[in-house]
Amino acid sequence: MIINQNKHANPVIGICVSNLKPVFQRLVEKRLERYANDITLIKFYIDDLDFKNRKIKGISLKKKGGKIYEMQGVFPLPKVIYLQCHVEPRIIRKIELLMGCKVFNSFIFDKWECWEILRKDDALSTYLPYTQKLEHQTNLQHLLSVHKDIFLKPVDHRHGHGSRGIFRVKWKEEDIFQVTYREKEGVERNSFESYEKFQDWISPKLSKTYIIQQSIQTITWYQKATDIRLNMNKNSQGQWEVSLLLLRVASNDSHITQKVLTAQPIKNLTKMFPGNKNIDKVRIEETLVNIGFKICHSLEKSGHHMADLGIDLGIDEEGYVWIFEVNSLPHPLKGVLDHSLTRPIEYSAYLASE
């Protein structure tokens, strides 16, 4: 069935998803349910885009008067497309240049690509832990001997999600090597009595491209690891803003975990760490937000149309802030008020009205 768009109808936005990440498919409905105004979202796969006829096959989710109407069909190509999956740059250019569409979150970067952009920015490089590509085992042994505590992270954004494929390695006294990693739904630890034994165990697991990153000892709360989650989004006026800023406490003493024990607003920092005079909540919050805006602008200066970013940071015992990771496919946090659930739809409506 061919559906025609009425030019006076509510905004029509395309959301490109992947069958490899069903969680982002389900997220489309959740965004629409929370969004306050009338709008139509068309959920589609990139392979269902018909360049010749300027149409897409997908599922239309029309919100009108608080109700959502679902319809499968073939639809005219929307003028705004929000990417929730990786699409080849050449296809994005074709959609933008030949079809005249506005495509945002167009750069689904991997860990190395993002690090390369941020390290070239003088305003951000000082917040980055030492990071380099894993090129050979000597490279790994040397950095382990220098930092004693490192992370091995898969470069590809499709791996390493939820700590999968990530290893934390500590070189302890008397040449004991301790490895922490995720195994199914749990966290495992292995110890090795020599570097050679550790290398024999780890090598088969590093078949993909990895980075080595200096581990930063963040402040702990009752011996539990902490980090900061900062979600940045463009809003209904096309401006970047903070959608979420929380201190997360892990369920164990490592950053490799699938569970968050608790999430606290930054204003609780001083109360949670009363004995640490370096933890000034006003200064730290100002620094975190400042870093967030600098990351957004740095990525935009690189020539990419971004509007939805999740940033993982940490605070060490000296009160210094570190950037751990930037995620171009962030998932809004559950159980808290996270405006990043609806901001991309608000921004889409803004683009459609231009």
C-alpha positions as CSV (number, residue, x, y, z in Angstrom):
1,M,0.0,0.0,0.0
2,I,1.3,3.5,-0.9
3,I,0.6,6.2,1.6
4,N,0.9,9.9,0.6
5,Q,2.0,12.5,3.1
6,N,-0.2,15.6,3.5
7,K,2.0,18.7,3.6
8,H,-0.2,20.1,6.3
9,A,0.0,16.9,8.5
10,N,2.0,16.6,11.6
11,P,5.8,16.2,11.2
12,V,6.9,12.9,9.7
13,I,10.3,11.6,10.9
14,G,12.2,8.5,9.7
15,I,14.0,6.4,12.3
16,C,16.5,4.0,10.8
17,V,17.0,0.9,12.9
18,S,18.8,-2.4,12.7
19,N,17.6,-5.9,13.2
20,L,20.9,-6.6,15.0
21,K,19.9,-4.2,17.8
22,P,16.2,-4.9,18.7
23,V,16.5,-2.8,21.8
24,F,16.6,0.3,19.7
25,Q,13.6,-0.9,17.7
26,R,11.5,-1.1,20.9
27,L,12.9,2.3,22.0
28,V,11.0,4.0,19.1
29,E,7.6,3.3,20.7
30,K,8.8,4.4,24.1
31,R,10.1,7.7,22.7
32,L,6.7,8.3,21.0
33,E,4.7,7.4,24.1
34,R,6.6,9.9,26.2
35,Y,6.6,12.6,23.5
36,A,4.0,15.3,24.3
37,N,2.9,16.4,20.8
38,D,1.4,14.9,17.6
39,I,4.0,13.4,15.2
40,T,4.5,10.4,12.9
41,L,7.6,8.2,13.2
42,I,8.4,5.7,10.4
43,K,10.6,2.9,11.6
44,F,12.6,1.3,8.8
45,Y,15.7,-0.6,7.8
46,I,18.2,1.0,5.5
47,D,17.8,-1.9,3.0
48,D,14.1,-0.9,2.6
49,L,15.0,2.5,1.3
50,D,14.0,2.9,-2.4
51,F,16.3,5.6,-3.9
52,K,14.7,5.4,-7.3
53,N,11.2,6.1,-6.1
54,R,12.1,8.1,-3.1
55,K,10.2,5.8,-0.7
56,I,10.7,3.6,2.3
57,K,9.0,0.4,3.4
58,G,8.5,0.3,7.2
59,I,6.1,0.8,10.1
60,S,4.3,4.1,10.5
61,L,3.6,5.1,14.2
62,K,1.3,8.1,14.1
63,K,0.6,9.9,17.4
64,K,-2.6,12.0,17.3
65,G,-4.5,13.2,20.3
66,G,-2.5,11.1,22.7
67,K,-3.3,7.9,20.8
68,I,-0.8,5.9,18.6
69,Y,-1.9,4.4,15.3
70,E,0.3,1.7,13.7
71,M,0.4,0.8,10.0
72,Q,2.8,-1.1,7.8
73,G,3.3,0.1,4.3
74,V,5.4,2.1,1.8
75,F,5.8,5.8,2.5
76,P,7.4,8.8,0.9
77,L,10.9,9.4,2.2
78,P,10.7,11.8,5.2
79,K,12.7,15.0,5.1
80,V,14.4,14.1,8.5
81,I,16.0,10.8,9.4
82,Y,17.4,9.9,12.9
83,L,19.9,7.1,12.7
84,Q,19.8,4.4,15.4
85,C,22.2,2.1,13.6
86,H,25.4,2.2,11.6
87,V,24.9,3.3,7.9
88,E,27.7,3.5,5.4
89,P,28.9,7.2,4.9
90,R,28.4,6.9,1.2
91,I,24.7,6.0,1.7
92,I,24.3,8.9,4.1
93,R,25.7,11.3,1.6
94,K,23.4,9.9,-1.1
95,I,20.4,10.4,1.2
96,E,21.5,14.0,2.0
97,L,22.7,15.2,-1.4
98,L,20.4,13.4,-3.8
99,M,17.3,13.1,-1.6
100,G,17.6,16.4,0.2
101,C,17.1,14.8,3.6
102,K,18.5,16.0,7.0
103,V,20.2,13.0,8.6
104,F,21.4,13.3,12.2
105,N,23.5,11.1,14.5
106,S,25.2,10.3,11.2
107,F,28.5,9.3,12.7
108,I,28.3,6.0,14.6
109,F,31.9,6.1,15.6
110,D,34.1,3.4,17.2
111,K,36.2,3.9,20.3
112,W,39.4,4.7,18.4
113,E,37.7,7.2,15.9
114,C,36.2,9.1,18.8
115,W,39.4,9.2,20.8
116,E,41.4,10.5,17.8
117,I,38.9,13.4,17.4
118,L,39.0,14.3,21.1
119,R,42.7,14.0,21.6
120,K,43.3,16.6,18.9
121,D,41.1,19.1,20.8
122,D,43.4,20.9,23.3
123,A,40.4,21.7,25.5
124,L,39.6,18.0,25.9
125,S,42.9,16.1,25.6
126,T,43.9,16.8,29.2
127,Y,40.8,14.8,30.4
128,L,41.7,11.7,28.5
129,P,43.4,8.6,30.0
130,Y,46.4,7.4,28.0
131,T,45.0,5.3,25.1
132,Q,46.5,3.6,22.1
133,K,45.7,0.7,19.7
134,L,46.8,-2.8,20.7
135,E,49.3,-3.6,18.0
136,H,51.3,-6.5,19.4
137,Q,51.9,-8.3,22.6
138,T,55.0,-6.3,23.4
139,N,52.9,-3.2,23.2
140,L,50.6,-4.7,25.8
141,Q,53.3,-5.8,28.1
142,H,55.0,-2.4,28.1
143,L,51.9,-0.5,28.9
144,L,50.9,-2.9,31.6
145,S,54.4,-2.5,33.1
146,V,54.0,1.3,33.0
147,H,50.4,1.7,34.3
148,K,49.9,-1.5,36.2
149,D,46.2,-1.3,35.7
150,I,44.7,-1.1,32.2
151,F,41.5,-1.8,30.2
152,L,41.4,-3.7,26.9
153,K,38.4,-2.6,24.9
154,P,37.2,-3.7,21.5
155,V,37.3,-0.9,19.0
156,D,34.1,-1.8,17.1
157,H,31.0,-0.1,18.6
158,R,29.1,-3.3,18.0
159,H,31.2,-5.2,20.5
160,G,31.9,-4.1,24.1
161,H,28.3,-3.0,24.7
162,G,27.4,-3.5,28.4
163,S,31.0,-4.4,29.1
164,R,31.0,-7.4,26.8
165,G,34.5,-8.1,25.4
166,I,36.2,-5.7,27.8
167,F,39.0,-6.9,30.1
168,R,40.5,-5.1,33.0
169,V,44.1,-6.2,33.7
170,K,46.1,-5.5,36.9
171,W,49.8,-6.3,37.3
172,K,50.0,-6.9,41.0
173,E,53.0,-7.6,43.2
174,E,55.2,-10.7,42.7
175,D,54.2,-10.8,39.0
176,I,50.5,-11.8,39.6
177,F,48.2,-10.8,36.7
178,Q,44.6,-10.4,37.6
179,V,41.9,-10.1,34.9
180,T,38.3,-9.0,35.4
181,Y,35.8,-9.5,32.6
182,R,32.2,-10.2,31.9
183,E,31.0,-13.7,31.4
184,K,27.3,-14.0,30.4
185,E,25.5,-12.2,33.2
186,G,28.2,-12.3,35.7
187,V,31.7,-10.8,36.4
188,E,34.6,-13.3,36.4
189,R,38.2,-12.9,37.7
190,N,41.2,-15.0,36.7
191,S,44.7,-14.8,38.2
192,F,48.0,-15.8,36.4
193,E,51.4,-16.4,38.0
194,S,53.4,-15.1,35.0
195,Y,52.9,-12.7,32.1
196,E,53.4,-15.7,29.7
197,K,50.5,-17.6,31.2
198,F,48.3,-14.5,31.0
199,Q,49.3,-13.9,27.4
200,D,48.5,-17.5,26.4
201,W,45.0,-17.0,28.0
202,I,44.2,-13.5,26.6
203,S,45.7,-13.8,23.1
204,P,42.9,-15.9,21.5
205,K,40.3,-13.5,22.9
206,L,41.8,-10.5,21.2
207,S,41.1,-11.5,17.6
208,K,39.3,-8.2,16.9
209,T,40.9,-4.8,17.0
210,Y,41.4,-3.6,20.6
211,I,42.6,-0.4,22.3
212,I,44.6,-0.3,25.5
213,Q,43.4,2.4,28.0
214,Q,45.0,3.5,31.2
215,S,42.7,2.5,34.1
216,I,41.7,5.4,36.4
217,Q,41.0,4.7,40.0
218,T,37.7,6.6,40.6
219,I,36.2,7.5,43.9
220,T,34.5,4.5,45.5
221,W,31.4,4.4,47.6
222,Y,31.5,1.6,50.2
223,Q,34.2,-0.2,48.1
224,K,31.9,0.1,45.0
225,A,33.2,1.6,41.7
226,T,31.6,4.8,40.5
227,D,31.3,6.6,37.2
228,I,29.4,9.6,35.8
229,R,26.8,9.4,33.0
230,L,26.1,12.5,31.1
231,N,23.6,12.5,28.3
232,M,23.7,15.4,25.8
233,N,21.0,16.2,23.3
234,K,19.9,18.9,20.9
235,N,16.5,20.2,21.9
236,S,13.4,21.7,20.2
237,Q,15.3,24.9,19.5
238,G,18.3,23.1,17.9
239,Q,20.6,23.8,20.8
240,W,22.7,21.3,22.9
241,E,21.6,20.8,26.5
242,V,22.1,18.4,29.3
243,S,19.5,15.7,29.4
244,L,20.9,13.6,32.3
245,L,23.8,13.9,34.7
246,L,24.1,11.2,37.4
247,L,26.7,9.5,39.6
248,R,26.4,5.8,39.1
249,V,27.5,3.3,41.7
250,A,28.4,-0.2,40.4
251,S,27.3,-3.4,42.0
252,N,31.0,-4.4,42.5
253,D,34.5,-2.9,42.8
254,S,35.1,-2.9,39.0
255,H,33.8,-0.8,36.1
256,I,33.1,-4.1,34.4
257,T,29.6,-4.7,35.5
258,Q,26.1,-5.1,34.0
259,K,24.4,-3.7,37.1
260,V,24.1,-0.3,38.7
261,L,23.6,-0.4,42.4
262,T,22.3,3.2,42.7
263,A,22.3,6.4,40.7
264,Q,22.5,9.7,42.5
265,P,22.3,13.3,41.3
266,I,25.6,15.2,41.3
267,K,24.3,17.5,44.1
268,N,24.7,14.5,46.5
269,L,28.4,14.2,45.9
270,T,29.5,16.2,49.0
271,K,27.0,14.3,51.2
272,M,28.2,10.9,49.8
273,F,31.9,11.7,50.2
274,P,32.0,13.9,53.3
275,G,35.6,13.0,54.1
276,N,37.1,14.0,50.8
277,K,37.8,17.8,50.6
278,N,38.6,17.4,46.8
279,I,35.0,16.6,46.1
280,D,33.5,20.0,45.5
281,K,30.1,19.4,43.9
282,V,29.8,22.9,42.4
283,R,33.2,22.8,40.7
284,I,32.8,19.2,39.6
285,E,29.3,19.7,38.1
286,E,30.5,22.8,36.3
287,T,33.5,20.9,34.9
288,L,31.4,17.9,33.8
289,V,28.8,20.1,32.0
290,N,31.6,22.1,30.4
291,I,33.3,18.9,29.1
292,G,29.9,17.7,27.8
293,F,29.4,20.8,25.7
294,K,33.1,20.8,24.5
295,I,32.7,17.1,23.3
296,C,29.5,18.0,21.4
297,H,31.1,20.9,19.6
298,S,34.3,19.0,19.0
299,L,32.4,16.2,17.2
300,E,30.4,18.8,15.2
301,K,33.6,20.6,14.2
302,S,34.7,17.2,12.7
303,G,31.9,17.6,10.2
304,H,29.3,15.2,11.6
305,H,25.7,16.0,12.4
306,M,25.2,14.8,15.9
307,A,22.3,15.4,18.3
308,D,22.3,12.4,20.8
309,L,25.4,11.5,22.8
310,G,26.0,9.5,26.0
311,I,29.2,10.3,27.8
312,D,30.9,8.2,30.5
313,L,33.2,10.0,32.8
314,G,34.8,9.5,36.2
315,I,36.1,11.4,39.2
316,D,39.4,10.3,40.9
317,E,40.3,10.8,44.6
318,E,41.9,14.2,43.8
319,G,38.6,15.4,42.4
320,Y,39.9,15.4,38.8
321,V,37.5,14.5,36.0
322,W,38.3,12.0,33.3
323,I,36.6,11.1,30.0
324,F,36.2,7.4,29.6
325,E,33.9,6.9,26.6
326,V,31.5,8.7,24.2
327,N,28.6,6.6,22.9
328,S,26.9,7.7,19.7
329,L,24.1,5.1,20.2
330,P,23.2,5.8,23.8
331,H,20.3,4.1,25.5
332,P,18.3,6.3,27.9
333,L,18.7,5.1,31.5
334,K,15.8,3.2,33.1
335,G,14.2,4.2,36.4
336,V,15.2,7.9,36.3
337,L,13.9,11.0,34.5
338,D,16.1,11.0,31.4
339,H,15.2,13.6,28.9
340,S,17.3,11.9,26.2
341,L,14.3,9.6,25.7
342,T,12.3,12.4,24.0
343,R,14.9,15.1,23.0
344,P,15.8,13.4,19.7
345,I,12.1,13.5,18.7
346,E,11.9,17.2,19.7
347,Y,15.0,17.9,17.6
348,S,13.6,16.0,14.7
349,A,10.4,18.1,14.8
350,Y,12.5,21.2,14.9
351,L,14.5,20.1,11.8
352,A,11.2,19.2,10.0
353,S,9.9,22.7,10.7
354,E,12.9,24.5,9.2
